[in-house]
Amino acid sequence: MQIENYLSATALSKKTAATLDSLEKSDSGEIIILKNNTPKAILLSIDAYTAMQEEIEDLRLAALGLARLSTFATNEAISHQEMMKKFEA
């Protein structure tokens, strides 16, 4: 993490509009907010937040798929052709 990605809470309160503008233009899309030189929060751009949410959802679905594969009973499976016959008519 680069030093320009850190901002004090005091500086944020004084330069909110400029901070939001720079956040939007930033490559990382995040700024760590410090209070008394200790990280307290992370400010994310909408793009960074959306990408993070999509990645979390992808990981959740992958974990769900792997869990289902581990309990998949091939002897109880229905073929694609059988499924299509069920829904014809």
Secondary structure, 3 states (H helix, E strand, C coil): CCHHHEEEHHHHHHCHHHHHHHHHHCCCCEEEEEECCEEEEEEECHHHHHHHHHHHHHHHHHHHHHHHHHCCCHHHCCCHHHHHHHCCC
